[in-house]
Amino acid sequence: MATLTGGNASGSLIADTGTPSAGDIIIVREGAANYTSGLDFSAVELASFKVLSSYTGTIGSNGTALQLDLANSAQSPGLFEYNSAGNAAYVAPTSEIQTARIYNTGPTGLFFTDGTVTSLEVAGGRVSANDQTDVIAAVMTAGQLFLSTHSSQAVDTLTVYGGNCTCERDIGTATVHGALTVNDSSVTPTTVNVGPGGTFRHIGGNIGTLTAEPGSTVDFSGLSDDITITTANRYPGVNYIPPPQGITVTVSTPNEFLGAGTFAT
């Protein structure tokens, strides 16, 4: 295993880092080069790929992304770390990134454009996953995350401790202490738990189980179609913003605690 460093002046990233071997660690640590070529590192499985805060350039483009194999199948830990204020980065796992950890991005943001991210951790910046990218689990503590429409793959677990997440794909279980907006009428979350201080804005479809704790906000003001919630658990002290007039929210099993009321209209 070797550690290869780049981030000098070349437009080719692999020319700066050198050609890696399986299990190598790549660190882009300095400079402001805009890397437009030499972006395919997928020939071997790397241990990790890290972009440090001292690098301030752009990696890839909308049509040419950084290609990585960080599947953690033979080389551990399969980690992608990004902490750069460079304008933008475009990343395409050719098979999988086991863990992607984003601390900061530039103003345009970081874009995942293909493949699978098994665990996505966002602690700052602007992060997007397009309709070709599977995200299995995502955790946010700050920043912005956009999960665009995906025809077949839900995000199994979505945990928003802080920051703002906009989701246009199905959700298995969402836990919200920051802000989550479901922004597609075809999205039907299985379970949504909104904790104190959390805001859940739903412009989606039916919901399996919705639990809203004291101090949380549930906002249905953007709904344009009737929805059904199979089970709703509402506690006192919830800031409930109802849907527009004429839109019906049906609750099959309403559980209201201490006279909190239901979400039904």
N, C-alpha and C positions, 0 to 999 in steps of 0.2 A: 504494500500500500504506500502510495506517495501522495504528497500534497503539492498541487500545482497552483500557481498564482498567476493572475492576469490583471488587466486593467491599466494598460499603458497608453499607447497611441494608435495601435493598429485598428483598422476597420474589421478585421477578422478575429473573432474571439479565440478560436482554437489555435491561431497563430501566436496569440499572446500567452495562452496557458500551456501550450504544448499538447500533443496527442496523449490522451489518458489511457491507462490500463484499467482493467476491472478492479474495483475496490478503491480507486483513487478518490481523493477529496479535491474538489475544485473550489478555489477562493478568488473571487473578483474583488480586489481590495483597494484599488486606487485609480486615479485618472478620471477623464470625462469622455473617453472615446465612445462614439456611437457605433455599436457593433451591428453591421448589416450583413455579414457573412461569417462563415466558420461557426455556425450555430448548431450543428448536428453532433451531439455527444452521445448519440443513442447506440453506437456500435458496441459499447460495453456497459455493464451495469456499474454505476458509481456508488460509493458509500454516501457521499453528500456533495451538495453544490451550494455555495454560500456567496451572497453578494453583500458586501459590507457598506457601511454608511459613508466611507471615504471615497466610494465610487459614485460619480454623479452623471454618468452618461445614460444612453438609451440602449436597451437590448432588444434587437429584432424589430419587427413591424407587424402590421395586421396580416400580411401575407406570408411572412417568414419568421417563424417563432423559434425560440431556443428549444431544441429537442433533447429530452433527458430520459434515461432509464434509471429510476430510483425506486425500484419495486421492492427492495428489501427481501428478495427471494434467495440470493446468494451473498449479497453484500449488505452489511448493516451499517447505519440505521435506515437508509433510504430517505434522507432528509434534504429538503430544499429550504434554505433560509434566505430571506430578502429583507434588507434594511437600508435601501438606497433612496435618496431624494431625487434621483435621475428622473427625467420626464416620464418615461414609460418603459415597460418590459412586457414581452409576449412569450409565454411559456407553453409548450405542448409536450406533455408526457407521452412518449411513444408507446409505453405500456402502462406504467403506474408511477406515481409519486406516493410513497408510503405516508410521509408527513410533510406538509408545506406550512412553514411558519413565517408569517408576514408581520414585520414590525413597523414598517413605514414604506411609503411609496412617494413618487413625485405627483404632480398635479393631474396628469392624465391617468396614471394608475398602473396596476399590474393585471394582465389578462391571461387567464388560462384558456387555451383555444382548442384543446383536444385531449383525449386520453382520460385517465382516472386519477383523481386525488382522493386517497383513502381517508386521510385526516387533514382538514384544513383549519389552521389556527390563525386568526386575524387579530392583531393587537394594535393596528393603526393603518393609516393610508386608505387607498381606494382599490378594491379587489373585485374582479369580475370573473365569472365562469360562464362561457357561452354554451350554446345548445349542443355542442359536441363533447362537452366535458362532464364526466360523472363526478359528483362530489358525494362521498358516502356519509361523512360526518363533518360538521363544521361547528367551530366554537369561536365566538367573538368576545373581546373585552373592550375594544374601541375601534374607531374607524368606520368604513363603509364597505358593505359586501352586497354584490348584486349577483343573484343566481337566476340566469335567464331560463326561458322555457326549455324543457327537455321532454322529448316524446315518450321516453320509456323509463328513465331513471329518476327515482325520487331521492331526496336527501333523507337518509334514514333518521339521523338525529341532528337537530339544529338548536344550538344553545347560544343565546344572545345575552351575555352578562352586561354588555355595554355596547355603545355604538348603534349604527343603523343598518338593518338588513332589509333588502327588498328581494322577495322570492317569487318566481314565476313557475316553479316546478313543485310537484307533490312533496309532501312532508310526512315522515313517519311520526316523530315526536319532536315538538318544538317547546323549548323552555325559554321564557322571555323575561328578562330583567332590564333590558335596554329597549330598543324599538324594532319591531318586526312588522313589515307591510307585506301582505300577500296580495299580489297585484295581477292576478289572472283568474278569470271566472271559472276556468277548468280545474283549478287547484283545489283539492279536497283533503285538507290535513286530517290525519288520523287522530292525533292528540295534541292539544295546545294547552300549556300551563303558563299562565301569566302571573308573575310574582310581583311583590310590592315594588313600585317604581317603574314597572314594565308597561309598555304600550303595544297593544296588538291592534293593527289596523287591517281589516279584512275586506278585500274587494274580490273575494274568491267564491268558491262553491261551498258545498255542504261540509260540515265539520263533524268528526266522530265524537270526541269528548273535549269540551272546553271548560277549563277551571280558571277562575279569576279570583285572586286573593285580595285582601284589603290593600288599598293604595295602588292598585293597578288600573289601567285604562283599557277598555275594549271599545273600539271605534268601528261601527258598521255604517257610517255616514256615506261611504263611497259605494255601497252596494247598488247594483243596477238590476239584480234579479233576486227572486225569493230564494232563501236557503233553509235547510233543515240542520239543526244540531241534534245529534242523537242523545247525548247526555251533557247537560250544562250544570256545573257546580259554581254557584255565585255566592261570594261572601260579602258582608257589609263593607262599605267604604270603597266600592268599585265605582270608578268614573265611567259610566256607560253612555256612549254617544249612539243613539238609535239610528236605524236606517232612514232614508228619505220616505216621505209619505207615499203610501201605496206599495211599498216593499215589505214583504212578510218574512219574519224569522220565526220558524216553527221549532219548538223544543220538545222532543219526544219524551225525555225524562228530565224534568227540571228539579234540581236540588238546590233550594235556597236556604241559606243559613241565617238564623236570627232575623228573619223578615227582610232579607236583602232583595227579594224580587227575582224575577227571571229575565232572560233576554228575549222572550217571546214578544211579538208585536201583533 
